[in-house]
């Protein structure tokens, strides 16, 4: 019986497959640093490393500007962490606190003199001490 691996296998699709979530995997060989146990690696991670000219660092994540299968260098963005990646998905909310932004103390907008952190635990902006925004100003 002939060797049925790689290009000799009737199910061979050129070393490129799409996982159930829509990400493209390409055959790179088991010795590649991004490879899984089968010798496949996510194409967006390989393209990100080429774009950066270095290996991805520990917590860096890739954000796709378009679809998960569009891995052109201009369509992917390397983010510092999962929090930074999450921020890309909420760009329409420009008032939300960014991951590296300080949470400074501010005065209550009602003029009572109370001070509090500008953003709450969910990184949403605050203007009033809890309960003050119900008063008529």
N, C-alpha and C positions, 0 to 999 in steps of 0.2 A: 504494500500500500504506500502511495506517495505521501510526502510531507504535506499536511493540510493546514499549515500556519501561514499567516501573512497573505501575500499575493496568491499563494497556491490554494487558499481556501475559497470555495465558491461563494461564501458570504462576504468576502473582502470588499470594502467600500473605499479603498484608497488610504486607509489609516486615519479617517476622519469620521467621528460619530457625534451625535447630539444626545446629551443626557436628558432625562425626563423633565428637568427644569428649563431646558432650552440652551444650556451652555455647550459650546463646541469643545470636544476633546480631540487631540491629534496624537498620533503614535510618535513617540520620541525615543523609545527604548527604555528598558528598565534601569539603566545606569544614569539617566538624566535626573538632576536634583529635584525637579518638579513632578516626576513620574509617579504614578500610582503602582500598585503591585503588578498590573497588566502591562505597564510601559506606556500609558497614556497620560497626558497632562492637559490642563485647561489652556486653550489657545489664548484667552485674554491675559493670563498670567505670563505666558511666554512673550506675547507682544508687549506687555507692560515692561518687562525686563529689557527687551530690545530698545524700547522708547527711552528708558532711563539710563541705559548703558551700564546697568549693574543688577545684581540680584535683589529681589524684593526683600524688605526687612520684616521682621517678626509680625507686627500688627498691621502692616499696610494692606489695604483692600483696594479692589478695582471697582470703579463706578462706570457703568456703560451709559453713554449719552444717548444712545439709540437702543436697539434691541440687544438681547444677550448674545445673539449670534453674530452681531456686527463688531468685529474685533480689529477694525482699522485703527492705527495709532491715534488719529485725530478724534476718534469716537470713544476712547477710554481715558479715564482720569485715575491716577493713583492717589489715594487718600491715606492720611497718617494712621487712621484707626477706624474702628466700626462707628464711633461717634461722628467722626468727620464724614464718613460715607453717608450716615443717616442724614446729616445736614444737607447733603446734595438733594435728597428726596423731599426736603421741606424748604427749598429756596423761595417759594412763594410767600412764606411767612418770614419776612425780613426782620420782624420784631423779636424773633426767638433768639435766645442766647446761643452763641456759637461755642463749640467745645473749648477753645482756648481763651475765650473772653472772660475777663474778671467779673465777679458779681459784686459790684461796689454798693456802698450804702447810699441811700437817697432819702429825701424828706417826703413825708406824706403830702399828697397834692391838696388835701383839705386844709392845710395850714395849722394842724394841731401841734406840730413840732416833733412828732414821732419820727424815728428813723428805722429803716429796714433794708434788707437786701433787695436790689432792683428786680431780680428774677426769683420766681418760686422754685420748688423742688422739681418741677417739670420744665424748667427753663423758659417759662412764659413771663412776660413783663408784668410788673405790678406798679400801680400809681398810688394806691391807698393802703393803709393798714387794714387788715381784715375787718370788714363791717363798716368802714368809713364810706365806701362808695355807695351806700344806700341813702346817705343824707343828701338833701338838696343843697347845692353850693351856690 
